[in-house]
Amino acid sequence: METKSEPRSSLRASSLDERAAYYRELLAEHAASGVGLKKFAEGKGVPYTTLQYWKQRGRRSRAKAPFAEVQVSPPPAVTMFELGLGQDRSLRIPHGFDAAELRRLMAALQAC
């Protein structure tokens, strides 16, 4: 078997993404080899437990559900206000009403 392609010291200094990529490649190579994980790890000079860890980590990341984009719609705009006047009467006032007109209407209704 060939020896490990990268020295351990450089793996420690690399970023997590680089290490993950390295171990993904190594595990893909293991899958194609037909050799047991322990024997493969020995042949590559990599601790068996390290390969187990990265193999398990890969399974967990694949098991997670992917995110889905969600479109949030704004709530519908208020197009009408409804003012209850009692005795089963109500007044519907459109959005953007003229306040002076509403005051005159309310005064007229109070007079009744």
C-alpha positions, 0 to 999 in steps of 0.5 A: 500500500502507498503511504499517507500523502500528507504529513500530520503536522501540515494537517494540524495547521490546515483549516477545518475545511481542508482537513475535511476535504483530505479525509473525504478523499482518504475515505473515498480511497478506502471505499474503493480499496476493499480493505478494512478500515483498520488495515487501510489506516495502518497502511496510510499512517493515519490513526484508525480512530481518526478515520472512524471519526471522519467517517462518522462525521460524514454520515452525520452531515449527510443525515441532516436535512438541507435548508429550504428557501422560504419566501415570507409574504408581508401581511395583507395591507389593511384596506378597511377599518370597521367601527362597531356602533352597537345595535348591529350597526358598523361603519366601514372606513377605507384606508387613507380616509379623510379625517375631517370627513370622518369627524363630520360623519361621526357628528351626524351619527351621534345626532341621530 
